[in-house]
Amino acid sequence: IEALCAEGRRRGYPAARLEVIDSNFRARALYERMGFRTLRHDSLGPLRHAFGFAGATVMVRELG
């Protein structure tokens, strides 16, 4: 993740964005420790049955 953020800075991107499924608490905690913050939560609605999870959290980390 640090290498990807460094490459994003090198290319002039203002931020890195990722999505983590709502049931993956450990990954979300890791991303928070790495400086990502929650931007929003997207719900899958009825598609949750097809995908096996109810939604995802969009997280962002400023690169500047």
C-alpha positions as CSV (number, residue, x, y, z in Angstrom):
1,I,0.0,0.0,0.0
2,E,2.8,2.4,0.8
3,A,4.4,1.7,-2.6
4,L,1.1,2.4,-4.3
5,C,0.6,5.6,-2.4
6,A,4.2,6.7,-3.3
7,E,3.6,6.0,-6.9
8,G,0.3,8.0,-6.8
9,R,2.2,11.0,-5.3
10,R,4.9,10.7,-8.0
11,R,2.1,10.8,-10.6
12,G,0.5,13.8,-9.0
13,Y,-2.7,12.1,-7.7
14,P,-4.3,13.9,-4.8
15,A,-5.6,10.8,-3.0
16,A,-5.8,7.0,-3.0
17,R,-9.2,5.3,-2.8
18,L,-10.2,1.8,-1.9
19,E,-13.3,-0.2,-1.0
20,V,-13.5,-2.8,1.7
21,I,-16.5,-5.1,2.2
22,D,-18.5,-4.5,5.4
23,S,-17.7,-7.9,6.9
24,N,-13.9,-7.5,6.7
25,F,-13.3,-5.7,9.9
26,R,-9.6,-6.5,10.1
27,A,-8.9,-5.1,6.7
28,R,-10.7,-1.9,7.5
29,A,-8.8,-1.5,10.8
30,L,-5.5,-2.0,8.9
31,Y,-6.5,0.7,6.3
32,E,-7.4,3.1,9.1
33,R,-4.0,2.5,10.7
34,M,-2.4,3.3,7.4
35,G,-4.1,6.7,7.2
36,F,-7.3,5.9,5.2
37,R,-10.6,7.5,6.4
38,T,-14.1,6.5,5.6
39,L,-15.7,8.5,2.8
40,R,-19.0,6.6,2.6
41,H,-20.7,3.3,2.9
42,D,-22.4,1.8,-0.2
43,S,-25.2,-0.8,0.3
44,L,-25.7,-3.6,-2.3
45,G,-29.4,-3.9,-1.5
46,P,-31.0,-7.1,-2.9
47,L,-27.7,-8.0,-4.6
48,R,-26.2,-8.8,-1.2
49,H,-27.6,-12.3,-1.6
50,A,-25.7,-12.8,-4.9
51,F,-22.4,-11.4,-3.6
52,G,-22.5,-12.7,0.0
53,F,-22.0,-9.3,1.7
54,A,-24.3,-6.4,2.3
55,G,-22.1,-3.5,1.3
56,A,-18.7,-1.8,1.1
57,T,-17.0,1.1,2.8
58,V,-15.2,3.5,0.5
59,M,-12.0,4.8,2.1
60,V,-9.6,7.5,1.0
61,R,-6.1,8.6,1.9
62,E,-4.8,12.0,0.9
63,L,-1.4,11.8,-0.8
64,G,-0.3,15.4,-0.6
